[in-house]
Amino acid sequence: MKSSEKQVIINNLQEQIDSYDHFYLTDTSGLNAADTSDLRRLCFKQDVKLVVVKNTLLRKALENSSKNAEEIFDALKGNTTVMFTSTGNVPAKLIKEFSKTKKKPVLKAAFVEESVYMGAEQLDALVSVKSKNELIADVVALLQSPIKTVVGQLQSGGTIIHGVLETLKEKK
């Protein structure tokens, strides 16, 4: 491969790294063509971009990117497939589900929510990572909870007072 072709690939990878909030490095070696196609279909349905890359080109793209992911360089050995996503926990769930039957892909590393996760043992932690929208929904629900309680109590209190007044009115 010519140097100019490598530079084009590096630039494309760098654009993808910079444009997606999260990415996962996985090992998909050993998957046959049918299993690889199934994995690609699952990724497409979940809005995850799956790219097989050379480690040296990925390393150069990471070095040129705006993301601080130097810790990931240790995972750039053997076969590497990158999963790009806008939602942090989707690839982790996909890997966990797919690997139940196929034993692959194996998580090598991940860059999620500005943090680096290394190794397959981090998969469960990544599955439970909440996206920005999920966190906002949780905060809104927490903020609404006391208000809903107060409104509910005021509404039930109004009904009780109305019932007492009706009873007193009937006694006269």
GIZI-V805503 format. One record per residue. N is the residue number from 0. RES is the residue in one small letter. PHI is phi in whole degrees, 0 to 359 (none if undefined). PSI is psi in whole degrees, -180 to 180 (NA if undefined). D_FIRST is the distance of its C-alpha to the first C-alpha in Angstrom with 2 decimals. Layout:
BEGIN
<<N RES PHI PSI D_FIRST> <N RES PHI PSI D_FIRST>>
END
This chain:
BEGIN
<<0 m none 134 0.00> <1 k 287 157 3.79> <2 s 300 -38 6.61> <3 s 293 -36 8.37> <4 e 293 -40 6.46> <5 k 297 -41 6.84> <6 q 295 -37 10.29> <7 v 296 -44 11.19> <8 i 297 -44 10.75> <9 i 300 -44 12.72> <10 n 296 -40 15.26> <11 n 296 -45 15.79> <12 l 298 -42 16.39> <13 q 298 -42 18.66> <14 e 300 -43 20.59> <15 q 293 -42 21.21> <16 i 299 -43 22.32> <17 d 286 -30 24.63> <18 s 275 -24 25.97> <19 y 261 143 26.91> <20 d 286 -29 29.72> <21 h 223 149 28.71> <22 f 210 151 25.79> <23 y 240 140 25.76> <24 l 255 126 23.32> <25 t 229 164 24.02> <26 d 248 114 23.25> <27 t 250 13 23.24> <28 s 297 143 22.33> <29 g 96 -11 24.92> <30 l 281 134 25.55> <31 n 281 178 25.73> <32 a 298 -41 24.61> <33 a 294 -44 28.08> <34 d 294 -39 28.28> <35 t 296 -42 24.87> <36 s 296 -41 26.09> <37 d 299 -43 29.36> <38 l 297 -43 27.72> <39 r 298 -41 25.68> <40 r 297 -44 28.98> <41 l 299 -43 30.86> <42 c 298 -43 28.41> <43 f 298 -43 28.62> <44 k 296 -33 32.44> <45 q 268 7 32.56> <46 d 62 43 30.36> <47 v 245 129 27.63> <48 k 267 124 23.97> <49 l 254 124 21.92> <50 v 225 127 18.18> <51 v 270 130 16.12> <52 v 227 161 13.75> <53 k 273 139 11.97> <54 n 301 -42 14.67> <55 t 294 -39 13.06> <56 l 290 -39 11.80> <57 l 295 -41 15.27> <58 r 299 -44 17.01> <59 k 294 -38 15.78> <60 a 295 -41 16.78> <61 l 295 -40 20.07> <62 e 297 -36 20.70> <63 n 276 -14 20.39> <64 s 281 170 22.49> <65 s 275 -8 26.25> <66 k 278 144 26.92> <67 n 265 86 28.29> <68 a 230 37 26.46> <69 e 297 -29 25.81> <70 e 298 -23 27.76> <71 i 287 -20 25.08> <72 f 305 -32 22.67> <73 d 295 -24 24.65> <74 a 275 -5 23.76> <75 l 276 68 19.98> <76 k 223 148 20.08> <77 g 70 -159 19.34> <78 n 286 136 18.32> <79 t 228 130 18.59> <80 t 238 134 19.53> <81 v 255 135 20.74> <82 m 247 114 23.88> <83 f 262 138 24.69> <84 t 207 159 28.35> <85 s 262 -16 31.17> <86 t 248 120 33.78> <87 g 301 -37 33.51> <88 n 263 -5 35.09> <89 v 297 -49 33.81> <90 p 297 -34 30.71> <91 a 297 -45 32.96> <92 k 296 -41 35.48> <93 l 296 -46 32.89> <94 i 298 -45 31.44> <95 k 298 -45 35.00> <96 e 292 -46 36.15> <97 f 292 -36 33.22> <98 s 283 -8 33.19> <99 k 297 -36 36.90> <100 t 257 -28 36.25> <101 k 253 -12 32.69> <102 k 66 1 32.47> <103 k 221 157 29.02> <104 p 285 157 27.40> <105 v 250 132 28.29> <106 l 289 126 28.31> <107 k 262 -45 26.42> <108 a 195 164 27.14> <109 a 211 148 28.13> <110 f 243 102 28.65> <111 v 228 131 31.82> <112 e 52 45 34.48> <113 e 65 16 33.05> <114 s 237 152 33.36> <115 v 255 132 31.02> <116 y 242 128 31.92> <117 m 244 130 30.60> <118 g 94 157 30.96> <119 a 294 -24 32.23> <120 e 291 -11 35.81> <121 q 272 -2 35.32> <122 l 300 -45 34.91> <123 d 297 -38 38.64> <124 a 295 -38 38.80> <125 l 290 -33 35.97> <126 v 298 -36 37.78> <127 s 273 -5 40.84> <128 v 294 130 39.18> <129 k 268 145 40.72> <130 s 284 168 38.97> <131 k 301 -43 40.32> <132 n 294 -38 42.26> <133 e 294 -40 43.78> <134 l 294 -41 44.94> <135 i 297 -42 46.48> <136 a 298 -40 48.28> <137 d 298 -43 49.63> <138 v 295 -44 50.95> <139 v 298 -42 52.56> <140 a 297 -41 54.18> <141 l 295 -38 55.51> <142 l 289 -33 56.91> <143 q 282 -26 58.52> <144 s 303 -52 60.14> <145 p 297 -37 63.05> <146 i 296 -44 63.71> <147 k 298 -38 63.90> <148 t 296 -46 66.30> <149 v 296 -46 68.55> <150 v 298 -43 68.63> <151 g 299 -42 69.38> <152 q 292 -39 72.19> <153 l 295 -40 73.63> <154 q 293 -43 73.62> <155 s 290 -34 75.26> <156 g 295 -40 77.70> <157 g 297 -39 78.71> <158 t 293 -40 79.47> <159 i 294 -46 81.56> <160 i 298 -43 83.52> <161 h 299 -41 84.09> <162 g 296 -41 85.38> <163 v 295 -44 87.74> <164 l 297 -40 89.10> <165 e 296 -41 89.68> <166 t 296 -45 91.54> <167 l 296 -39 93.70> <168 k 296 -39 94.42> <169 e 289 -30 95.55> <170 k 292 -30 97.89> <171 k 285 NA 99.85>>
END
